[in-house]
Amino acid sequence: MGPWMTGQAGIQVRIRFMPHHDHQIEVYHAATGRYLGPADLADQATDEQISAVRRARSARSRRLKKDLEASQRERYAAVNHRAASAARRADRCAGRG
């Protein structure tokens, strides 16, 4: 587990175990080989590490809620049938359609 893992569910990764660090693994993206970050073993995580993961999850949750609220506030003007057909007629008369 690690705070950087929040929202990364479903990606395929490659794990490297470091023999001299038996409490931690290194995580790489499976397709690109890009380093993603370290991960601590969940059953050996300290209270501080667990708190960091919870803070990252709540921050992501706040960002997602904020994005959802912003998308729901976005409004579009209504277009009636006459306006749309008038615009098409104008395009036809101008030779664009």
Backbone torsions as a table, in degrees:
resi	resn	phi	psi	omega
1	MET	NA	150.6	177.7
2	GLY	-165.3	150.3	-178.0
3	PRO	-61.2	-30.5	-179.1
4	TRP	-70.0	-15.5	-177.5
5	MET	-77.4	-12.2	-177.6
6	THR	-58.5	124.5	179.4
7	GLY	82.5	10.1	-177.5
8	GLN	-104.3	14.8	-177.2
9	ALA	-61.6	138.4	174.0
10	GLY	97.8	-13.1	179.2
11	ILE	-82.5	147.0	178.8
12	GLN	-87.1	135.3	-176.8
13	VAL	-128.7	163.3	173.7
14	ARG	-117.3	133.3	-176.2
15	ILE	-107.1	136.7	173.1
16	ARG	-119.5	121.9	179.3
17	PHE	-92.6	128.9	179.2
18	MET	-100.0	113.0	-174.9
19	PRO	-57.8	-32.3	-178.6
20	HIS	-86.0	-3.1	175.1
21	HIS	-125.8	78.2	-174.3
22	ASP	-74.6	-3.6	179.2
23	HIS	-101.6	-3.0	-173.2
24	GLN	-143.0	149.8	174.9
25	ILE	-125.2	161.3	176.0
26	GLU	-106.2	135.4	-174.8
27	VAL	-115.2	131.1	-179.9
28	TYR	-127.0	148.8	176.2
29	HIS	-67.2	132.2	-174.0
30	ALA	-66.8	-39.7	-175.6
31	ALA	-79.6	-42.0	-173.8
32	THR	-99.1	-21.0	-177.2
33	GLY	79.4	6.1	-179.0
34	ARG	-69.6	137.4	179.4
35	TYR	-70.5	128.0	-179.7
36	LEU	-100.0	-35.9	178.2
37	GLY	148.9	175.7	178.0
38	PRO	-85.3	156.9	176.2
39	ALA	-137.2	133.1	177.4
40	ASP	-92.2	150.5	178.1
41	LEU	-67.5	128.0	-174.1
42	ALA	-60.7	-38.4	-177.6
43	ASP	-76.7	-9.1	178.0
44	GLN	-115.8	11.1	-177.4
45	ALA	-70.8	142.9	176.7
46	THR	-81.1	168.5	177.5
47	ASP	-61.6	-35.9	178.9
48	GLU	-65.0	-41.9	178.4
49	GLN	-66.0	-40.3	178.0
50	ILE	-65.4	-40.7	178.0
51	SER	-63.7	-38.3	178.7
52	ALA	-63.1	-40.7	177.9
53	VAL	-66.3	-42.7	178.8
54	ARG	-64.0	-39.7	177.5
55	ARG	-63.7	-41.8	179.2
56	ALA	-64.3	-40.7	179.1
57	ARG	-65.4	-42.7	-179.4
58	SER	-69.7	-34.8	176.6
59	ALA	-64.8	-42.6	177.6
60	ARG	-64.0	-41.2	178.8
61	SER	-61.0	-43.7	178.0
62	ARG	-62.5	-41.8	178.9
63	ARG	-62.8	-43.4	-179.8
64	LEU	-65.5	-40.8	177.8
65	LYS	-64.0	-40.6	179.2
66	LYS	-64.1	-42.3	177.5
67	ASP	-64.5	-40.0	179.1
68	LEU	-64.2	-45.4	178.7
69	GLU	-61.7	-40.9	179.4
70	ALA	-65.1	-38.5	-179.6
71	SER	-70.7	-30.1	179.1
72	GLN	-77.0	-23.4	177.4
73	ARG	-78.4	-19.7	-177.8
74	GLU	-68.2	126.0	-177.7
75	ARG	-120.5	151.8	178.1
76	TYR	-119.3	144.4	178.8
77	ALA	-71.9	144.0	178.6
78	ALA	-75.1	141.0	176.5
79	VAL	-119.4	123.4	179.1
80	ASN	-89.7	169.6	-175.3
81	HIS	-65.5	-38.8	-179.4
82	ARG	-63.5	-42.8	-179.1
83	ALA	-63.8	-40.3	-179.7
84	ALA	-67.2	-42.6	-179.2
85	SER	-70.7	-33.1	177.4
86	ALA	-65.9	-38.4	178.8
87	ALA	-66.6	-38.8	177.6
88	ARG	-66.0	-40.0	177.7
89	ARG	-63.2	-40.9	179.7
90	ALA	-64.1	-39.8	177.4
91	ASP	-64.4	-40.6	179.1
92	ARG	-64.6	-41.2	-178.3
93	CYS	-68.4	-30.1	-179.6
94	ALA	-84.3	-4.1	178.9
95	GLY	82.6	18.0	-178.9
96	ARG	-99.2	2.6	-176.2
97	GLY	-156.6	NA	NA
